[in-house]
């Protein structure tokens, strides 16, 4: 660990003006002049069923989700609600999209919105930007019967809302921590995990009783409070044992046992501010590096590919990125360039995980959440 890290937590306000990436408090800045890929002209007739392998991204800078051909670029878009953030797709092909206005339900085969479910929680005026109220992380239960969405309540603690997918309505609400960036579900569906960015914790919720239990996850401490950049962002549930994997700063991987609340810290090597994370069935972790907190000490954007035995490959990327999805065969990773903060760009980095090559693909407006259909 580099010596300045704890100082950075307290000195965020000074650094924020000069850095590319970060998660302190404040308004969204202007988009940085990162090079963008040329717009593709691919089109798909509305009557044509969406091909398998198409990418679906949430356009945080707009009110749409965009369907993206992984070779050619955007093929269609569907209006879902203002500032869509996370999304999840079931085996039936329905996508559930967390927007500022409610959870939209999209038929991905037909490419049309079939519903939008309002939140039970009062989140204030519908707005855009990093700190807007409304849905953030979202996950689907393994049996497909419930969707869990983390709802940000500006200036307060968040809420986990439970949606009955058959009735398409909110049935329960559960208190969680501040700004639930990510929501995940255990493999057996018995527990739900909300990653609470601004309160340095993960809320573990029993699916049967909906009883919450918050666990502090702060390997750098909590110095700096809301102004700190050293907070949890996204979580991946390890298939082998159900432990939670949370990357921090390309330096530390927290391996949290949600049953006991204990965690170990393993070394990471990317040395960059990290956001999105996912893990494949073979235990490979993919962690998105958005860029440096301190450009004089930290490395730039990257994708870390970490095998289950802890060996890492760090693949450099151009410009900040937010979230990641992986092809079924594990040979390609798709990393969205939307980013929750300033410096976003309107595309996806397509990464060959075998040879490390990267190409840029246009994809909607400030794409955040992503899934492979």
C-alpha positions in Angstrom: 0.0 0.0 0.0 1.3 3.5 -0.8 1.8 5.8 2.2 -0.4 8.7 0.9 -3.6 6.6 0.7 -5.1 7.5 4.1 -4.2 11.2 3.5 -6.1 11.0 0.3 -9.3 10.1 2.1 -9.2 13.3 4.0 -7.9 15.5 1.2 -10.4 14.6 -1.5 -11.6 18.1 -2.1 -8.1 19.2 -3.1 -7.5 16.3 -5.4 -10.9 16.2 -7.1 -10.2 19.3 -9.2 -7.3 17.6 -10.9 -8.2 14.0 -11.2 -10.0 11.9 -13.8 -11.9 9.5 -11.5 -13.4 9.6 -8.0 -16.4 9.3 -5.7 -16.4 12.2 -3.4 -19.3 14.6 -3.1 -20.3 17.3 -5.6 -22.0 17.8 -9.0 -21.2 16.0 -12.2 -18.5 17.6 -14.2 -18.4 18.0 -18.0 -17.5 15.0 -20.1 -13.7 14.8 -20.7 -12.4 14.9 -24.3 -11.7 11.2 -24.4 -11.7 9.9 -28.0 -14.9 8.3 -29.0 -15.4 5.6 -31.7 -17.3 6.7 -34.8 -21.0 6.1 -34.8 -22.1 2.9 -36.4 -24.9 2.7 -38.9 -26.2 -0.8 -38.0 -29.9 -1.2 -37.9 -32.3 -4.0 -37.1 -36.0 -4.0 -38.2 -38.4 -3.7 -35.3 -40.0 -7.0 -36.2 -36.7 -8.9 -36.1 -36.0 -10.8 -32.9 -32.9 -9.6 -31.0 -29.9 -11.9 -31.8 -28.3 -13.9 -29.0 -25.1 -12.2 -27.9 -26.4 -8.6 -28.3 -25.4 -6.2 -25.6 -27.9 -4.2 -23.6 -26.6 -1.0 -21.9 -28.3 1.5 -19.6 -27.9 5.1 -21.0 -27.3 7.0 -17.8 -27.0 10.2 -19.8 -30.5 9.8 -21.4 -33.8 8.0 -20.8 -33.1 4.8 -22.9 -31.4 1.4 -23.0 -29.5 0.7 -26.1 -29.2 -2.6 -27.9 -25.6 -3.0 -29.3 -24.3 -5.4 -31.8 -20.9 -6.4 -30.4 -19.3 -6.1 -33.8 -21.1 -3.1 -35.4 -22.5 -0.9 -32.6 -26.0 0.3 -31.7 -29.0 -1.3 -33.4 -31.9 0.0 -31.4 -33.0 1.8 -28.3 -36.0 1.8 -26.0 -37.2 4.5 -23.7 -37.3 3.3 -20.1 -37.1 6.4 -17.8 -34.7 9.1 -16.9 -31.1 8.3 -16.0 -31.1 4.5 -16.1 -28.3 3.0 -13.9 -28.2 -0.7 -13.4 -30.0 -3.5 -15.2 -30.5 -7.3 -14.9 -31.9 -9.8 -17.4 -33.8 -13.0 -16.6 -33.9 -16.3 -18.5 -37.3 -15.2 -19.9 -35.5 -12.4 -21.7 -37.1 -9.6 -19.6 -34.7 -6.9 -18.5 -35.3 -4.9 -15.3 -33.8 -1.5 -15.4 -33.3 0.8 -12.4 -34.1 4.4 -13.5 -34.7 7.7 -11.6 -38.4 7.2 -12.3 -39.0 3.5 -11.4 -38.0 0.0 -12.5 -38.6 -0.4 -16.2 -39.5 -3.9 -17.6 -38.2 -4.5 -21.2 -39.0 -7.4 -23.5 -35.5 -7.7 -25.0 -36.6 -10.1 -27.8 -39.1 -7.6 -29.1 -37.2 -4.6 -27.9 -40.0 -2.8 -26.2 -40.9 -1.5 -22.7 -43.8 -3.4 -21.2 -44.0 -1.7 -17.9 -42.5 0.7 -15.4 -42.9 0.1 -11.7 -42.8 3.2 -9.5 -40.8 3.2 -6.3 -42.5 3.1 -2.9 -39.8 5.3 -1.4 -39.9 9.1 -1.8 -36.7 10.2 -3.5 -37.5 13.8 -4.4 -37.7 15.4 -7.8 -36.7 13.2 -10.8 -33.2 14.4 -11.8 -30.0 13.3 -13.5 -26.4 13.0 -12.5 -24.3 11.0 -10.0 -26.4 11.9 -6.9 -29.9 11.7 -8.4 -32.5 9.8 -6.4 -33.9 6.5 -7.6 -32.7 3.1 -8.5 -29.0 2.2 -8.6 -27.9 -1.4 -8.2 -30.4 -4.1 -9.2 -30.5 -7.9 -9.1 -32.8 -10.8 -10.0 -33.4 -13.7 -7.6 -32.3 -17.1 -9.1 -35.9 -18.4 -9.3 -36.9 -15.2 -11.2 -39.7 -14.4 -8.7 -38.3 -11.3 -7.2 -36.2 -8.3 -8.3 -34.2 -6.3 -5.7 -33.3 -2.7 -6.4 -31.2 -0.4 -4.3 -32.9 3.0 -4.2 -30.8 6.1 -3.5 -32.5 8.7 -1.2 -30.5 12.0 -1.6 -29.0 13.2 1.7 -30.1 10.0 3.6 -29.8 6.3 3.9 -31.0 4.1 1.0 -33.7 1.5 0.7 -33.8 -2.0 -0.9 -37.1 -2.4 -2.6 -38.5 -5.9 -3.4 -40.5 -6.3 -6.6 -42.8 -9.3 -7.3 -42.0 -10.1 -10.9 -45.3 -11.7 -11.5 -47.4 -8.9 -10.1 -44.9 -6.3 -11.2 -45.3 -4.3 -8.0 -43.2 -3.4 -5.0 -44.1 -5.7 -2.1 -41.5 -4.7 0.6 -38.9 -2.1 1.5 -35.8 -2.7 3.6 -33.5 0.0 5.0 -29.9 -0.1 3.8 -26.9 2.2 3.8 -26.2 5.3 1.8 -26.2 5.2 -2.1 -26.5 1.5 -2.8 -24.3 1.3 -5.9 -24.7 -2.4 -6.4 -27.1 -5.2 -5.4 -26.3 -8.9 -5.6 -28.0 -12.1 -4.6 -26.5 -15.3 -3.3 -26.5 -18.4 -5.6 -29.2 -20.1 -3.5 -31.3 -16.9 -3.4 -31.4 -16.8 0.4 -29.5 -13.6 0.9 -29.4 -10.2 -0.9 -26.4 -7.9 -0.7 -26.6 -4.1 -1.1 -23.2 -2.4 -1.5 -23.6 1.0 0.3 -21.0 3.3 -1.2 -21.4 6.4 1.1 -21.6 4.5 4.4 -18.7 2.2 3.9 -20.7 -1.0 4.3 -22.6 -3.9 2.8 -26.1 -4.6 3.9 -26.9 -8.3 4.1 -30.7 -9.0 3.8 -32.3 -12.4 4.5 -34.7 -13.1 1.6 -37.2 -14.9 3.8 -37.4 -12.5 6.7 -36.1 -9.3 5.0 -34.1 -8.6 8.1 -31.1 -6.4 7.3 -27.6 -6.6 8.8 -25.0 -4.0 7.9 -21.3 -4.9 7.8 -18.6 -2.2 7.6 -16.2 -2.8 4.7 -13.5 -0.2 5.0 -9.9 -1.5 4.4 -8.6 2.1 4.4 -10.8 3.2 7.3 -13.6 5.7 7.1 -11.6 8.9 7.4 -13.1 11.6 5.2 -16.6 10.4 5.5 -18.8 11.5 2.6 -15.8 13.2 1.0 -13.7 10.0 0.9 -12.9 8.3 -2.3 -11.9 5.0 -0.6 -15.3 3.4 -0.4 -16.9 0.1 -1.6 -18.5 0.3 -5.1 -19.4 -3.0 -6.7 -19.5 -6.5 -5.3 -19.1 -9.9 -7.0 -20.4 -13.1 -5.3 -17.8 -15.9 -5.6 -19.5 -19.0 -6.9 -17.3 -21.5 -5.0 -18.1 -20.4 -1.5 -20.5 -17.4 -1.7 -18.0 -15.0 -0.3 -18.2 -11.4 -1.5 -15.4 -9.9 -3.5 -14.9 -6.1 -3.3 -11.9 -4.5 -5.1 -10.4 -1.3 -3.8 -8.1 1.1 -5.6 -6.3 -1.7 -7.6 -4.5 -2.4 -4.3 -6.8 -4.4 -2.1 -9.4 -7.1 -2.7 -11.7 -7.6 0.3 -13.0 -11.1 0.6 -16.0 -10.9 2.9 -17.8 -13.8 4.5 -21.4 -12.4 4.7 -22.3 -15.0 7.3 -19.8 -13.9 9.9 -19.0 -10.4 8.8 -15.3 -11.1 8.8 -13.1 -10.4 5.8 -9.6 -10.9 4.6 -7.7 -8.5 2.4 -5.7 -9.8 -0.6 -3.2 -7.7 -2.7 -4.2 -6.4 -6.1 -1.8 -4.8 -8.6 -3.6 -2.4 -10.9 -3.1 0.7 -8.7 -6.1 2.6 -10.0 -9.5 3.7 -8.6 -11.9 0.7 -9.2 -15.6 0.5 -9.8 -17.4 -2.3 -11.6 -16.8 -6.0 -10.8 -18.1 -9.3 -11.9 -17.1 -12.9 -11.5 -17.6 -15.9 -13.9 -18.5 -19.4 -13.0 -14.8 -20.5 -13.0 -14.0 -18.0 -10.3 -12.3 -15.4 -12.6 -12.8 -11.8 -11.3 -13.1 -8.8 -13.6 -12.5 -5.4 -12.0 -12.9 -2.1 -13.8 -10.3 0.6 -13.1 -11.6 4.1 -13.8 -8.4 6.0 -13.5 -6.2 7.6 -10.9 -7.2 9.5 -7.8 -3.7 11.1 -7.7 -2.2 11.2 -11.2 1.3 11.6 -9.7 1.0 8.3 -7.8 -1.6 6.1 -9.5 -2.1 4.3 -12.8 -4.7 5.0 -15.5 -7.9 3.1 -16.4 -7.7 -0.6 -16.8 -9.4 -4.0 -16.6 -8.0 -6.5 -14.1 -8.6 -10.1 -15.0 -7.9 -12.1 -11.8 -8.0 -15.9 -11.7 -9.3 -17.8 -8.7 -5.7 -18.4 -7.5 -5.0 -14.7 -7.4 -2.9 -14.3 -10.6 -3.7 -11.0 -12.3 -3.5 -9.5 -15.8 -4.0 -5.8 -16.0 -5.2 -4.6 -19.4 -4.9 -0.8 -20.0 -7.9 1.0 -21.2 -8.4 4.4 -22.8 -10.5 6.8 -20.7 -12.7 6.1 -17.6 -15.1 3.1 -17.5 -17.8 1.9 -15.1 -19.1 -1.6 -15.4 -18.3 -4.9 -17.1 -20.0 -8.0 -18.5 -18.3 -11.1 -20.0 -19.3 -13.3 -22.9 -20.5 -16.8 -22.2 -17.2 -18.4 -23.3 -15.2 -15.9 -21.2 -13.1 -14.8 -24.2 -14.5 -11.2 -24.4 -15.2 -8.6 -21.8 -17.4 -5.6 -22.5 -16.5 -2.5 -20.3 -18.9 0.5 -20.4 -17.4 4.0 -20.7 -20.3 5.8 -19.0 -18.8 6.3 -15.5 -20.9 7.8 -12.7 -18.7 10.8 -12.4 -17.1 13.3 -14.8 -14.9 12.1 -17.7 -17.4 9.6 -19.2 -17.5 8.7 -22.9 -20.3 7.2 -25.0 -19.0 3.7 -25.8 -17.8 0.3 -24.8 -14.3 -1.1 -24.7 -14.3 -4.6 -26.1 -11.5 -6.6 -24.6 -10.1 -9.8 -25.9 -9.3 -11.6 -22.6 -6.8 -14.0 -24.2 -4.5 -11.5 -26.0 -5.4 -8.3 -24.2 -6.3 -6.4 -27.4 -8.9 -3.6 -27.0 -11.3 -2.0 -29.5 -13.8 0.8 -28.9 -17.4 0.5 -29.9 -20.1 3.2 -29.8 -22.9 2.5 -27.4 -25.7 4.9 -26.4 -25.2 7.9 -24.1 -23.0 7.5 -21.0 -23.6 3.7 -20.8 -23.4 2.3 -17.2 -25.1 -1.1 -16.6 -24.5 -3.8 -19.1 -25.6 -7.3 -19.9 -25.0 -9.9 -22.6 -28.3 -11.2 -24.0 
